[in-house]
Amino acid sequence: MKYLYDKVKKLTGKYSKPERPVRDKEHKPVIEIQEQRNSWVKHREELLNRPVPLNPLHIEAAHIDIPINFTLPTIEEIRIAIRQIKYAKSKGPDNIPTEALKSDLEVTAKILHISFSNVEEEEQVPLTDWKKEYLIKIPKKGDLNKCENYRGHTLLLVPGNVFNRVLLNWVKDPVDVKISDQQTRFLKDRSCTVRIATLQIIVKQSIGRS
């Protein structure tokens, strides 16, 4: 369906992505394309590199070690991670679509297993290849001329994307067990929207019974 809509937009000449000029910290519009890019780079650097707090919190180490696997991922674990990547996702810097990644799971998993073995032996990821990424800005509510009203989304290379998924699968289940029931967001079936809707239903039922 998405492919059909894209084709219709291209044929009708309505396939456009208008750019909005952003404003700097002095609220002046930035018109030049290169200056806009520099503004986005500066905004992301400030957002992701926060200053050290003056009074850092003292957080004690956990009393119990979480049983997380830190060995070389198996071919089966890599295969599962590839299956979890959704179809029709935007391509990263390597320009490899998800459909090509899943066309032969066995071959893809074996090739990535060799790359992951090299990472384990050298104890570092390839600095030149795996760290390439596209940063996509997605608008939120508010004035879209401000950089802070956009949410950043990163498109990774195929090896980095699969490797991150493997790490997430290792950490997810052991960590979820330790999280309290009051914690919302970032957890399956515990989103803020679900909790708010549940609270509204409880309040309405309580009012109806009284």
Backbone as CSV, one residue per row, in Angstrom:
resi,resn,N_x,N_y,N_z,CA_x,CA_y,CA_z,C_x,C_y,C_z
1,MET,0.822,-1.201,0.000,0.000,0.000,0.000,0.866,1.264,0.000
2,LYS,1.928,1.257,0.795,2.839,2.403,0.828,3.479,2.620,-0.539
3,TYR,3.848,1.523,-1.203,4.450,1.619,-2.537,3.465,2.251,-3.513
4,LEU,2.178,1.874,-3.422,1.145,2.417,-4.306,0.994,3.917,-4.109
5,TYR,0.936,4.379,-2.863,0.781,5.805,-2.588,1.989,6.596,-3.085
6,ASP,3.191,6.039,-2.924,4.390,6.721,-3.411,4.352,6.894,-4.921
7,LYS,3.915,5.852,-5.632,3.829,5.930,-7.090,2.789,6.947,-7.534
8,VAL,1.637,6.974,-6.863,0.578,7.930,-7.213,1.060,9.363,-7.008
9,LYS,1.764,9.617,-5.912,2.272,10.959,-5.649,3.281,11.393,-6.708
10,LYS,4.135,10.458,-7.142,5.123,10.796,-8.166,4.461,11.076,-9.509
11,LEU,3.464,10.275,-9.876,2.788,10.449,-11.159,1.959,11.728,-11.202
12,THR,1.378,12.112,-10.087,0.551,13.319,-10.034,1.367,14.577,-9.774
13,GLY,2.653,14.424,-9.567,3.505,15.580,-9.340,3.367,16.201,-7.976
14,LYS,2.832,15.462,-7.020,2.631,15.985,-5.668,3.614,15.360,-4.679
15,TYR,4.678,14.838,-5.216,5.668,14.173,-4.356,6.723,15.196,-3.967
16,SER,6.501,15.901,-2.882,7.427,16.943,-2.449,7.589,16.907,-0.941
17,LYS,8.749,17.321,-0.498,9.039,17.397,0.926,9.531,18.813,1.232
18,PRO,8.634,19.725,1.543,9.047,21.113,1.779,9.952,21.243,2.991
19,GLU,10.960,22.091,2.846,11.883,22.346,3.942,11.471,23.638,4.653
20,ARG,11.536,23.624,5.963,11.219,24.801,6.753,12.523,25.433,7.248
21,PRO,12.674,26.749,7.075,13.879,27.383,7.622,13.837,27.383,9.143
22,VAL,14.932,26.989,9.754,15.003,26.965,11.214,15.497,28.319,11.720
23,ARG,15.381,28.503,13.020,15.835,29.739,13.647,16.990,29.426,14.602
24,ASP,17.906,30.361,14.693,19.018,30.179,15.614,18.597,30.565,17.029
25,LYS,19.542,30.588,17.957,19.215,30.883,19.351,18.760,32.322,19.552
26,GLU,19.093,33.188,18.601,18.645,34.576,18.673,17.332,34.777,17.924
27,HIS,16.689,33.653,17.543,15.384,33.660,16.863,15.448,34.299,15.472
28,LYS,16.626,34.273,14.861,16.767,34.769,13.500,16.667,33.601,12.526
29,PRO,15.917,33.747,11.419,15.774,32.636,10.467,17.085,32.326,9.754
30,VAL,17.350,31.046,9.590,18.541,30.580,8.876,18.092,30.112,7.498
31,ILE,18.492,30.818,6.459,18.001,30.560,5.105,18.923,29.637,4.327
32,GLU,20.228,29.868,4.393,21.175,29.088,3.606,21.157,27.615,4.029
33,ILE,21.221,26.721,3.020,21.135,25.281,3.281,22.279,24.811,4.171
34,GLN,23.498,25.249,3.859,24.649,24.808,4.644,24.568,25.325,6.074
35,GLU,24.080,26.541,6.247,23.931,27.085,7.595,22.862,26.323,8.370
36,GLN,21.802,25.897,7.669,20.780,25.084,8.323,21.369,23.756,8.797
37,ARG,22.173,23.132,7.951,22.811,21.869,8.337,23.724,22.066,9.539
38,ASN,24.463,23.163,9.532,25.338,23.446,10.674,24.526,23.656,11.950
39,SER,23.351,24.280,11.806,22.486,24.487,12.974,21.998,23.161,13.529
40,TRP,21.664,22.225,12.623,21.199,20.907,13.076,22.324,20.133,13.754
41,VAL,23.520,20.216,13.191,24.668,19.524,13.795,24.950,20.080,15.188
42,LYS,24.938,21.388,15.311,25.194,22.013,16.609,24.112,21.642,17.619
43,HIS,22.856,21.607,17.163,21.748,21.257,18.061,21.891,19.833,18.573
44,ARG,22.222,18.894,17.685,22.360,17.495,18.105,23.554,17.306,19.034
45,GLU,24.638,18.023,18.777,25.807,17.924,19.652,25.475,18.420,21.059
46,GLU,24.749,19.520,21.152,24.364,20.041,22.464,23.359,19.126,23.148
47,LEU,22.497,18.493,22.361,21.470,17.629,22.933,22.061,16.336,23.481
48,LEU,23.029,15.777,22.763,23.582,14.475,23.139,24.798,14.575,24.053
49,ASN,25.399,15.741,24.155,26.573,15.925,25.012,26.236,16.948,26.095
50,ARG,25.601,16.468,27.132,25.182,17.348,28.209,26.346,17.631,29.163
51,PRO,26.370,18.828,29.770,27.450,19.130,30.728,27.334,18.283,31.988
52,VAL,28.451,18.096,32.643,28.477,17.305,33.879,27.739,18.069,34.977
53,PRO,26.805,17.439,35.689,26.073,18.150,36.749,26.990,18.584,37.882
54,LEU,26.656,19.722,38.494,27.471,20.236,39.590,27.403,19.329,40.810
55,ASN,26.232,18.770,41.064,26.043,17.860,42.196,25.596,16.496,41.671
56,PRO,26.527,15.688,41.199,26.136,14.389,40.632,25.512,13.480,41.680
57,LEU,24.542,12.692,41.235,23.863,11.766,42.127,24.771,10.586,42.462
58,HIS,24.667,10.138,43.673,25.429,8.965,44.106,24.529,7.734,43.986
59,ILE,24.772,6.950,42.973,23.965,5.761,42.714,24.786,4.527,43.075
60,GLU,24.295,3.773,44.006,25.007,2.577,44.439,24.910,1.476,43.392
61,ALA,25.929,0.662,43.360,25.936,-0.463,42.421,24.890,-1.495,42.832
62,ALA,24.386,-2.215,41.840,23.375,-3.232,42.112,23.962,-4.347,42.972
63,HIS,23.148,-4.857,43.878,23.620,-5.923,44.766,23.675,-7.276,44.054
64,ILE,22.879,-7.399,43.004,22.814,-8.670,42.281,23.173,-8.416,40.821
65,ASP,24.097,-9.181,40.294,24.456,-9.065,38.885,23.349,-9.642,38.012
66,ILE,22.995,-8.898,36.979,21.953,-9.360,36.063,22.566,-10.373,35.103
67,PRO,21.953,-11.527,34.936,22.521,-12.561,34.048,22.361,-12.200,32.572
68,ILE,23.324,-11.467,32.053,23.293,-11.056,30.649,24.429,-11.750,29.912
69,ASN,24.134,-12.266,28.753,25.123,-12.967,27.941,26.044,-11.961,27.254
70,PHE,27.348,-12.147,27.390,28.313,-11.270,26.741,29.268,-12.057,25.845
71,THR,28.873,-13.236,25.426,29.702,-14.037,24.534,29.345,-13.723,23.086
72,LEU,30.026,-14.380,22.178,29.763,-14.174,20.758,28.346,-14.625,20.418
73,PRO,27.543,-13.790,19.745,26.180,-14.211,19.389,26.202,-15.381,18.415
74,THR,25.272,-16.282,18.599,25.173,-17.442,17.717,24.488,-17.058,16.412
75,ILE,24.590,-17.942,15.434,23.925,-17.697,14.148,22.413,-17.626,14.338
76,GLU,21.875,-18.436,15.241,20.436,-18.413,15.500,20.003,-17.078,16.103
77,GLU,20.798,-16.528,17.025,20.476,-15.223,17.609,20.514,-14.126,16.554
78,ILE,21.470,-14.207,15.643,21.544,-13.227,14.555,20.343,-13.377,13.631
79,ARG,19.952,-14.618,13.362,18.796,-14.872,12.506,17.515,-14.294,13.131
80,ILE,17.362,-14.463,14.431,16.187,-13.918,15.126,16.183,-12.391,15.053
81,ALA,17.352,-11.780,15.229,17.448,-10.318,15.171,17.077,-9.792,13.790
82,ILE,17.483,-10.502,12.742,17.138,-10.080,11.381,15.637,-10.177,11.161
83,ARG,15.018,-11.240,11.658,13.567,-11.395,11.501,12.801,-10.267,12.194
84,GLN,13.340,-9.733,13.282,12.644,-8.698,14.043,12.665,-7.338,13.356
85,ILE,13.540,-7.148,12.386,13.581,-5.885,11.650,12.386,-5.834,10.705
86,LYS,11.626,-4.761,10.761,10.384,-4.666,9.999,10.659,-4.421,8.520
87,TYR,9.707,-4.842,7.702,9.779,-4.597,6.264,9.486,-3.124,5.967
88,ALA,9.870,-2.697,4.762,9.587,-1.349,4.253,10.177,-0.260,5.149
89,LYS,11.295,-0.568,5.801,11.975,0.436,6.613,12.916,1.256,5.729
90,SER,13.164,2.485,6.132,14.059,3.347,5.373,15.479,2.784,5.380
91,LYS,16.159,2.944,4.253,17.510,2.409,4.112,18.537,3.335,4.766
92,GLY,19.616,2.740,5.240,20.687,3.493,5.865,21.740,3.908,4.857
93,PRO,22.931,4.321,5.309,23.991,4.760,4.398,24.455,3.684,3.427
94,ASP,24.292,2.391,3.767,24.718,1.332,2.855,23.701,1.061,1.753
95,ASN,22.515,1.697,1.827,21.485,1.595,0.789,20.983,0.164,0.593
96,ILE,20.993,-0.644,1.653,20.516,-2.029,1.590,19.121,-2.098,2.201
97,PRO,18.095,-2.469,1.442,16.740,-2.543,1.994,16.559,-3.772,2.872
98,THR,15.532,-3.738,3.701,15.242,-4.861,4.595,14.903,-6.117,3.812
99,GLU,14.229,-5.947,2.661,13.838,-7.097,1.855,15.051,-7.885,1.384
100,ALA,16.135,-7.176,1.012,17.362,-7.868,0.601,18.017,-8.564,1.785
101,LEU,17.900,-7.958,2.947,18.487,-8.545,4.152,17.813,-9.861,4.511
102,LYS,16.502,-9.946,4.265,15.737,-11.131,4.650,15.545,-12.129,3.510
103,SER,16.095,-11.827,2.345,15.885,-12.715,1.197,16.503,-14.092,1.422
104,ASP,17.623,-14.153,2.123,18.262,-15.428,2.471,18.824,-15.289,3.882
105,LEU,18.028,-15.648,4.867,18.418,-15.468,6.264,19.675,-16.250,6.625
106,GLU,19.802,-17.458,6.071,20.932,-18.314,6.425,22.250,-17.689,5.989
107,VAL,22.303,-17.230,4.743,23.536,-16.626,4.222,23.851,-15.319,4.952
108,THR,22.827,-14.472,5.131,23.033,-13.190,5.807,23.524,-13.387,7.232
109,ALA,22.932,-14.341,7.951,23.329,-14.595,9.339,24.771,-15.086,9.425
110,LYS,25.186,-15.937,8.490,26.557,-16.453,8.509,27.568,-15.344,8.208
111,ILE,27.237,-14.472,7.252,28.148,-13.368,6.919,28.303,-12.418,8.109
112,LEU,27.181,-12.071,8.741,27.240,-11.176,9.895,27.922,-11.840,11.087
113,HIS,27.795,-13.163,11.194,28.454,-13.879,12.292,29.972,-13.755,12.184
114,ILE,30.485,-13.760,10.959,31.926,-13.572,10.754,32.349,-12.169,11.196
115,SER,31.544,-11.162,10.828,31.857,-9.783,11.230,31.809,-9.619,12.741
116,PHE,30.799,-10.223,13.380,30.679,-10.121,14.835,31.824,-10.853,15.542
117,SER,32.334,-11.932,14.914,33.482,-12.641,15.488,34.714,-11.746,15.500
118,ASN,34.896,-10.972,14.432,36.024,-10.039,14.381,35.894,-8.954,15.449
119,VAL,34.655,-8.516,15.691,34.429,-7.505,16.729,34.813,-8.049,18.102
120,GLU,34.456,-9.306,18.368,34.782,-9.902,19.665,36.288,-10.072,19.828
121,GLU,36.981,-10.465,18.765,38.427,-10.676,18.855,39.172,-9.354,19.045
122,GLU,38.765,-8.321,18.299,39.457,-7.034,18.366,38.925,-6.139,19.482
123,GLU,37.748,-6.505,20.038,37.113,-5.760,21.134,36.804,-4.323,20.752
124,GLN,36.460,-4.087,19.509,35.985,-2.784,19.067,35.283,-2.935,17.720
125,VAL,34.313,-2.059,17.486,33.573,-2.105,16.228,34.363,-1.352,15.167
126,PRO,34.160,-1.665,13.885,34.848,-0.926,12.821,34.501,0.558,12.871
127,LEU,35.494,1.387,13.099,35.240,2.813,13.304,34.757,3.507,12.043
128,THR,35.220,3.073,10.879,34.895,3.778,9.643,33.568,3.340,9.046
129,ASP,33.176,2.092,9.249,31.990,1.567,8.578,30.743,1.601,9.462
130,TRP,30.818,1.002,10.625,29.620,0.815,11.435,29.096,2.099,12.045
131,LYS,29.918,3.132,12.114,29.483,4.369,12.750,28.886,5.366,11.762
132,LYS,28.761,4.975,10.511,28.064,5.822,9.553,26.566,5.736,9.809
133,GLU,25.889,6.854,9.737,24.456,6.866,10.020,23.803,8.081,9.372
134,TYR,22.507,7.968,9.129,21.692,9.088,8.678,20.845,9.551,9.854
135,LEU,20.817,10.845,10.081,19.973,11.397,11.139,18.761,12.055,10.490
136,ILE,17.581,11.505,10.749,16.337,11.998,10.179,15.591,12.789,11.244
137,LYS,15.077,13.943,10.859,14.306,14.754,11.807,12.814,14.543,11.567
138,ILE,12.088,14.245,12.643,10.651,13.996,12.583,9.951,15.084,13.387
139,PRO,9.019,15.824,12.785,8.390,16.950,13.500,7.515,16.497,14.652
140,LYS,7.522,17.297,15.707,6.637,17.105,16.853,5.665,18.286,16.906
141,LYS,4.992,18.455,18.033,4.094,19.590,18.197,4.902,20.858,18.447
142,GLY,4.296,21.987,18.113,4.958,23.254,18.374,5.474,23.912,17.109
143,ASP,6.257,24.952,17.286,6.823,25.728,16.190,7.900,24.905,15.488
144,LEU,7.665,24.585,14.215,8.604,23.748,13.470,9.801,24.534,12.946
145,ASN,9.878,25.805,13.265,11.074,26.575,12.939,12.144,26.444,14.021
146,LYS,11.823,25.707,15.087,12.771,25.485,16.173,13.286,24.051,16.125
147,CYS,14.578,23.887,16.260,15.183,22.553,16.183,14.700,21.641,17.305
148,GLU,14.406,22.208,18.474,13.996,21.373,19.608,12.620,20.759,19.429
149,ASN,11.861,21.203,18.421,10.538,20.637,18.173,10.581,19.523,17.131
150,TYR,11.737,18.912,16.975,11.901,17.763,16.092,12.510,16.614,16.890
151,ARG,12.078,15.429,16.555,12.639,14.224,17.179,13.619,13.581,16.209
152,GLY,14.805,13.284,16.685,15.825,12.687,15.833,15.671,11.181,15.720
153,HIS,15.821,10.663,14.515,15.758,9.214,14.279,16.983,8.826,13.465
154,THR,17.701,7.824,13.920,18.960,7.426,13.300,18.779,6.190,12.433
155,LEU,19.262,6.259,11.199,19.271,5.114,10.288,20.691,4.566,10.238
156,LEU,20.863,3.328,10.674,22.180,2.716,10.775,22.482,1.832,9.575
157,LEU,23.734,1.439,9.464,24.120,0.418,8.502,23.544,-0.930,8.922
158,VAL,23.463,-1.862,7.980,22.891,-3.182,8.269,23.625,-3.893,9.405
159,PRO,24.967,-3.999,9.404,25.634,-4.692,10.517,25.373,-4.032,11.865
160,GLY,25.425,-2.704,11.906,25.173,-2.009,13.155,23.748,-2.176,13.636
161,ASN,22.794,-2.179,12.705,21.384,-2.347,13.065,21.130,-3.728,13.664
162,VAL,21.655,-4.763,13.020,21.465,-6.130,13.516,22.205,-6.323,14.838
163,PHE,23.414,-5.784,14.940,24.197,-5.917,16.170,23.481,-5.262,17.354
164,ASN,22.900,-4.084,17.132,22.141,-3.416,18.191,20.928,-4.237,18.603
165,ARG,20.288,-4.888,17.632,19.119,-5.719,17.942,19.524,-6.939,18.769
166,VAL,20.675,-7.525,18.453,21.163,-8.665,19.242,21.432,-8.238,20.685
167,LEU,22.088,-7.095,20.860,22.367,-6.594,22.209,21.076,-6.314,22.973
168,LEU,20.086,-5.751,22.284,18.802,-5.468,22.928,18.127,-6.751,23.391
169,ASN,18.176,-7.784,22.561,17.570,-9.063,22.946,18.277,-9.681,24.153
170,TRP,19.582,-9.484,24.252,20.321,-9.997,25.409,19.891,-9.290,26.698
171,VAL,19.725,-7.979,26.620,19.502,-7.169,27.820,18.032,-7.127,28.225
172,LYS,17.133,-7.176,27.250,15.717,-6.877,27.487,15.087,-7.733,28.582
173,ASP,15.082,-9.036,28.419,14.368,-9.908,29.366,14.949,-9.852,30.778
174,PRO,16.281,-9.955,30.968,16.809,-9.864,32.343,16.521,-8.525,33.024
175,VAL,16.540,-7.432,32.244,16.291,-6.115,32.832,14.812,-5.923,33.139
176,ASP,13.928,-6.386,32.255,12.487,-6.218,32.470,12.028,-6.874,33.764
177,VAL,12.666,-7.976,34.137,12.279,-8.668,35.375,12.575,-7.801,36.598
178,LYS,13.628,-6.985,36.532,14.040,-6.169,37.676,13.283,-4.846,37.768
179,ILE,12.596,-4.450,36.705,11.894,-3.163,36.701,10.576,-3.293,37.454
180,SER,10.258,-2.298,38.251,9.034,-2.338,39.055,7.796,-2.200,38.174
181,ASP,6.654,-2.609,38.703,5.398,-2.538,37.959,4.952,-1.099,37.721
182,GLN,5.458,-0.157,38.533,5.050,1.240,38.378,5.738,1.924,37.199
183,GLN,6.790,1.324,36.678,7.527,1.923,35.570,6.717,1.834,34.287
184,THR,6.592,2.950,33.587,5.902,2.974,32.304,6.864,3.451,31.222
185,ARG,6.423,3.271,29.997,7.187,3.662,28.819,8.399,2.750,28.643
186,PHE,8.803,2.570,27.398,9.951,1.744,27.016,9.768,0.268,27.363
187,LEU,8.581,-0.125,27.793,8.313,-1.513,28.131,7.087,-1.995,27.370
188,LYS,7.089,-3.258,27.002,5.974,-3.815,26.260,4.712,-3.835,27.121
189,ASP,3.599,-3.383,26.535,2.288,-3.341,27.200,2.290,-2.453,28.441
190,ARG,3.247,-1.531,28.546,3.263,-0.611,29.681,3.460,0.827,29.215
191,SER,2.905,1.178,28.096,3.076,2.525,27.576,2.289,3.525,28.419
192,CYS,2.679,4.789,28.339,1.967,5.833,29.078,0.520,5.937,28.603
193,THR,0.296,5.754,27.293,-1.061,5.844,26.757,-1.961,4.771,27.348
194,VAL,-1.437,3.548,27.447,-2.229,2.449,28.017,-2.534,2.711,29.483
195,ARG,-1.550,3.197,30.242,-1.772,3.467,31.660,-2.797,4.582,31.860
196,ILE,-2.723,5.640,31.046,-3.682,6.746,31.161,-5.090,6.274,30.812
197,ALA,-5.203,5.481,29.733,-6.517,4.958,29.348,-7.091,4.054,30.437
198,THR,-6.238,3.229,31.044,-6.693,2.351,32.132,-7.186,3.165,33.324
199,LEU,-6.448,4.230,33.659,-6.853,5.088,34.774,-8.190,5.770,34.487
200,GLN,-8.388,6.223,33.241,-9.657,6.855,32.878,-10.822,5.878,33.006
201,ILE,-10.609,4.635,32.593,-11.665,3.624,32.698,-12.011,3.350,34.158
202,ILE,-10.976,3.250,35.009,-11.212,2.995,36.435,-11.997,4.143,37.068
203,VAL,-11.634,5.391,36.721,-12.332,6.556,37.281,-13.786,6.587,36.827
204,LYS,-14.035,6.325,35.536,-15.407,6.332,35.029,-16.246,5.241,35.686
205,GLN,-15.658,4.062,35.851,-16.397,2.980,36.504,-16.686,3.308,37.967
206,SER,-15.739,3.967,38.639,-15.953,4.343,40.041,-17.060,5.381,40.169
207,ILE,-17.080,6.345,39.235,-18.135,7.367,39.262,-19.498,6.745,38.972
208,GLY,-19.526,5.793,38.030,-20.795,5.152,37.681,-21.368,4.317,38.807
209,ARG,-20.513,3.747,39.634,-20.989,2.904,40.733,-21.425,3.718,41.944
210,SER,-20.883,4.933,42.055,-21.202,5.744,43.234,-22.556,6.438,43.103
